[in-house]
Amino acid sequence: MLYRYAKSRRDGSQSDVSRYGTFRALSPFAVYPGRIPIPGMLSYVHRSYWEAGDNLLDWAADSVEGVWQGLKYLDNGTDERLFHGQPKKRRGRPDGHLFADYRLLDYGQAKALIYIPTYLELVRQQSEAIAKLDPGLEIVDVSYQPDTLGPKPISHAALLVDYLNGELNPFEEAHRRMLDLATRMEERYLEETDAGVSPLLPEFVEIGERVRQLGFPSTTNYADCARFFERENLMLMAVHASGCGEEVDPLTDLLTQWRRASLLTKEEAAQLADAAPMSRMGSWWIDDGP
C-alpha cells in the first residue's frame, strides 16, 4: 500500500508529522543535538568518525531547519549560530545557500544539495517513528505543498511520503555508493604503498570518471537532484581525502579537469582547494580553464 499525502484536517484522523503533531520526531524543527550532519562541512570521508561518536559538533547541527537557516547566504555571509539550539528563521531575502564555502546555490540546487539530503539523514535516524506510521492514514504537515521541487518551500510531509513510496531511492543509492567509496578509501589508506605514490590514486581516478558521467544535471526531478548531490559530494570527498604531499598531483589533476569542464569557476576552484588539509597545493592550476 502506498503512503498518501494530504491537507491537514486537524481532527486526529491523520498522521501529523509537523512540530505540533504526534510524529513531531520527524519534523525538521525537531532538535537532536549534534546528530544532523551539515552538508559541505561533514563530508563522506569524515562520516566514519562521526558515526563512531567522535566529537565533531563543528560539522553537525541540532536540527534540519537549523542547517537550512544557517546556510542561508544573507548580508554577505551565513550564520553558524543557527546550527545549534531551537531552530530560528533567518529573516531577509538570501542570495542563496552556501555549500562548503565554495558553491552558492540557487533555490532548486539548495533543495537538492542541502534540504533533501539533510532531511533524509533525520529519517534514517528515526526508524522507530517511521515504523509506527500507518500506511492507511494520510500523512500531513501544517502546510500543504505537494510540489517538493517547485519554487515554494518544501512541505516535509510530502517529502516523507515520497521517501516512503520509494521516489527518493536515487538519493539513497547515491548515499550508499559514497559510503562504500569512503570505506574503501579509508581501508586503502591503511595499506602499505610505494613511497611517493598516493594510496588513494585509484579512488581519485574513480571519482574523476564518476563526476564526468554525472555531468550537468538539472534539479527538476529527484533522479537529477540526486545526481547533483552525488557530483558535489564526490568533488568534496576528493578534497577532504587529500591529506599528504603524495596527493597534491592527483588532486590538482582533478581540479584542473573540473575547471576545464566548467564544473567550477576560477573563484569556486580556489575556494574548494582551500578546504584541502594540506599546505603545498599552490594556485598555479586555477587559470587552466574557461
C-alpha positions in Angstrom: 0.0 0.0 0.0 1.3 3.4 -0.9 1.5 6.2 1.7 -0.6 9.3 1.0 0.0 13.0 1.4 -3.0 15.3 2.1 -4.1 18.6 3.6 -4.5 18.5 7.3 -8.0 18.1 8.7 -6.7 18.7 12.3 -9.1 16.2 13.7 -6.7 13.5 14.8 -7.5 11.1 11.9 -4.2 11.6 10.1 -0.5 11.1 10.9 0.7 14.6 11.7 4.5 14.9 11.3 4.6 18.7 12.0 6.3 20.0 15.1 2.9 20.1 16.8 1.8 16.5 15.8 2.1 13.0 17.3 5.0 12.3 14.9 6.9 15.5 15.7 10.2 13.5 15.8 10.0 13.6 12.0 9.8 17.4 11.8 12.7 19.4 10.5 12.2 21.5 13.7 12.9 18.5 16.0 16.1 19.0 17.9 18.8 16.3 18.1 22.0 17.8 19.5 24.9 17.1 17.2 23.1 14.5 15.2 22.4 16.3 11.9 25.4 16.4 9.5 25.9 19.8 7.9 26.2 19.4 4.1 29.6 20.7 2.9 31.1 20.6 6.3 30.9 16.9 7.2 32.0 15.1 4.0 31.6 11.4 3.4 35.3 10.8 4.2 34.6 12.0 7.8 31.4 10.1 8.4 33.0 7.0 10.0 34.5 9.2 12.7 31.2 11.0 13.3 29.2 7.8 13.3 31.6 6.3 15.8 30.7 9.0 18.2 33.7 11.3 17.8 33.1 14.9 18.9 32.5 16.6 15.5 30.0 19.2 16.7 31.5 21.8 14.4 30.3 19.6 11.5 26.9 18.6 12.8 23.8 20.6 13.7 20.9 20.1 16.0 18.1 20.2 13.5 17.3 20.1 9.8 15.8 23.5 10.0 18.9 24.8 11.7 21.0 23.6 8.8 18.7 25.2 6.3 18.6 28.6 8.0 22.3 28.6 9.0 23.5 28.0 5.4 21.4 30.9 4.0 23.8 33.4 2.4 22.5 36.7 3.6 24.3 40.0 4.3 27.5 38.6 2.8 27.6 35.5 5.0 26.0 32.5 6.7 25.1 32.3 10.4 26.6 29.2 12.0 24.9 30.1 15.4 21.7 28.9 13.9 23.0 25.3 13.6 22.5 24.8 17.3 19.6 25.2 19.7 16.0 25.7 18.8 15.6 26.5 15.1 15.1 30.1 14.3 14.1 31.8 11.0 16.8 34.0 9.4 14.8 36.9 8.1 15.5 38.6 4.8 16.0 37.7 1.2 19.1 35.5 0.8 21.4 35.5 -2.2 21.3 31.7 -2.0 22.6 28.9 0.2 26.3 28.2 0.7 27.8 24.7 0.2 31.3 24.0 1.5 32.3 27.7 1.3 32.7 27.4 -2.5 29.3 26.9 -4.1 26.5 29.5 -3.8 23.3 27.6 -4.6 20.1 28.8 -6.1 16.8 27.6 -4.5 16.4 24.4 -6.5 20.1 23.4 -6.0 19.8 24.1 -2.3 16.8 21.8 -2.0 18.8 19.1 -3.9 22.1 19.5 -2.0 21.0 20.7 1.4 17.4 20.3 2.4 16.5 16.8 0.9 19.8 15.1 2.0 19.6 16.6 5.4 16.0 15.6 6.0 16.9 12.1 4.8 19.6 12.0 7.5 16.9 12.7 10.1 14.6 10.0 8.6 17.4 7.3 8.7 17.9 8.1 12.4 14.2 7.9 13.2 13.4 4.3 12.2 11.2 3.7 15.2 9.0 6.6 14.3 8.9 5.6 10.7 7.8 2.0 11.7 4.8 3.4 13.6 3.4 5.3 10.6 0.2 3.6 9.4 0.0 3.3 5.6 -3.7 3.5 5.9 -3.6 7.0 7.3 -2.7 10.2 5.4 0.5 12.0 6.3 0.1 15.7 6.9 2.0 18.9 7.9 0.8 22.3 8.9 1.2 23.4 5.3 0.1 21.7 2.0 2.6 21.8 -0.9 2.8 18.7 -2.9 5.3 20.1 -5.4 8.5 19.5 -3.4 10.9 20.7 -6.2 8.9 23.8 -7.2 9.6 27.4 -6.3 7.7 27.3 -2.9 9.1 26.0 0.4 9.0 22.2 0.9 6.3 20.5 2.9 8.4 17.9 4.6 5.3 15.6 4.9 5.2 15.5 1.1 8.9 14.7 1.1 8.5 12.0 3.7 5.7 10.4 1.6 7.9 10.4 -1.4 10.6 8.7 0.6 8.2 6.1 2.0 7.0 5.3 -1.5 10.5 4.9 -2.9 10.7 8.0 -5.0 13.8 9.2 -3.2 15.7 5.9 -3.9 18.1 7.7 -6.2 19.3 9.7 -3.2 19.6 6.6 -1.1 21.6 4.8 -3.8 24.0 7.7 -4.1 24.3 7.8 -0.4 25.3 4.1 -0.2 27.7 4.5 -3.1 29.6 7.3 -1.4 29.6 5.5 2.0 31.1 2.5 0.2 33.7 4.6 -1.5 34.6 6.3 1.7 35.1 2.9 3.4 37.3 1.7 0.5 39.4 4.9 0.7 39.9 4.5 4.4 40.9 0.9 4.0 43.3 1.6 1.1 44.9 4.5 3.0 45.9 2.0 5.7 47.6 -0.3 3.2 51.3 -0.1 2.5 52.1 1.7 -0.7 55.2 2.7 -2.7 56.9 5.8 -1.4 55.8 8.9 -3.3 52.6 7.4 -4.7 49.2 8.3 -3.3 47.5 5.2 -1.9 44.2 6.8 -3.0 45.1 7.2 -6.6 42.6 4.5 -7.8 39.8 6.2 -5.9 40.8 9.7 -7.3 40.6 8.2 -10.8 37.2 6.7 -9.9 35.9 10.0 -8.6 37.1 11.8 -11.7 35.3 9.4 -14.0 32.1 9.4 -12.0 31.9 13.2 -11.8 32.4 13.2 -15.6 29.5 10.8 -16.0 27.2 12.8 -13.8 27.7 15.9 -15.9 25.4 18.9 -15.5 22.1 17.5 -14.1 19.0 19.7 -13.6 17.0 20.0 -10.4 13.6 19.3 -11.8 13.2 15.7 -10.7 14.6 13.5 -7.9 16.9 11.5 -10.1 18.7 14.6 -11.4 18.7 16.1 -8.0 20.4 13.0 -6.7 23.0 13.2 -9.5 23.8 16.8 -8.5 24.0 15.7 -4.8 26.4 12.9 -5.7 28.6 15.1 -8.0 29.2 17.8 -5.5 29.8 15.4 -2.6 32.3 13.4 -4.7 34.2 16.6 -5.5 34.3 17.5 -1.8 35.4 13.9 -0.9 38.4 14.2 -3.2 39.5 17.5 -1.5 38.9 16.3 2.1 40.8 13.0 1.4 43.9 14.8 0.3 45.9 14.8 3.5 49.5 14.4 2.4 52.0 15.6 -0.2 51.7 12.5 -2.4 48.1 13.5 -3.1 48.9 17.0 -4.4 49.3 15.9 -8.0 46.1 13.7 -8.4 44.0 16.4 -6.7 45.3 19.2 -8.8 44.7 17.0 -11.8 41.1 16.6 -10.8 40.6 20.3 -10.1 42.1 21.2 -13.4 39.8 18.7 -15.1 36.8 20.2 -13.4 37.9 23.7 -14.3 38.2 22.7 -18.0 34.8 21.1 -17.9 33.3 24.3 -16.5 32.2 22.5 -13.3 34.0 25.1 -11.3 34.6 28.8 -11.9 38.1 30.2 -11.0 36.8 31.5 -7.7 35.0 28.3 -6.8 38.0 26.2 -7.6 40.2 28.3 -5.4 37.7 28.2 -2.5 37.3 24.4 -2.9 41.1 23.9 -2.8 41.2 25.9 0.4 39.3 23.0 2.0 42.2 20.6 1.3 44.0 19.7 4.6 47.4 20.4 3.0 49.5 23.5 2.6 51.6 22.9 -0.6 48.9 23.0 -3.2 49.6 26.4 -4.6 47.3 28.0 -7.2 49.2 27.6 -10.5 46.4 25.4 -11.9 43.5 27.7 -11.2 43.8 29.7 -14.5 43.7 26.4 -16.5 40.1 26.7 -17.6 37.4 29.0 -19.1 
